[in-house]
């Protein structure tokens, strides 16, 4: 096992889909050490919810889950998300039939346990590069741009509906717009909270952005393209630019 003790940068989320944690504890610890946001998921619902919330993520699925659940989960992830998520199948078997199952369900890679951790890291980096390249190169569909009206303190949806914003909501969205789809860390966002902000006030930040999502959904029937990077920050993942200015 590679026992390097430092990570050079922060990587994407990696979800380990198996409630038998003892099977993968070394793998989990290694991923954390190498800078990946490793997390456990214990149900298909939890897995799909997490994948929808992450801007870039991969899942490690055990082919040996009871009842063939690993294969079925992989098929549904591909059907729902396409190739916007990475899938790596793990198994104790190296039989040709099992490898074929893994490829047929849409897996990016198939690894036999015990997993070679260096090989796994290279595969994850390859998937992360693919997801990042896809995100950066995809031209947004026409009419998909949001606007932040600084004169009236309103968020304008792509179909020109207007949502009134508080001063704090406006400041947070301005900062995320300036970062053009990149994640803004929680500490920086918390510093914008009134009265003067506190770098560790993450619960208040999460509650405020949750209310903003709900407000936009209720008033416009549109989903706010605000992505949560677990344990890291938030990003506005659709095109958005500022218009107007303080009156």
Buried (B, 14 or more C-beta within 10 A) or exposed (E): EEEEEEEEEEBBBBBBBBEEEEBBEEBBEBBBBBBBBBBEBEEBEBBBEBBEBBBBBBBBBBBBBEEEBBBBBBBBBBEEBEEBBBBBBBBEEEEEEBBEBBEEBBBBBBBBBEBBBEEBBEBBBEBBEBBEEEEEEEEEEEEEBBBBBBEEBBBBBBEEBBBEBBEBBBBBBBBBBEBEBEBBEBBBBBBBBEEEBEEEBBEBBBEBBEEBBEBBEEBBEBEBBBBBBEEBBBBBBBBBEBEEEEE
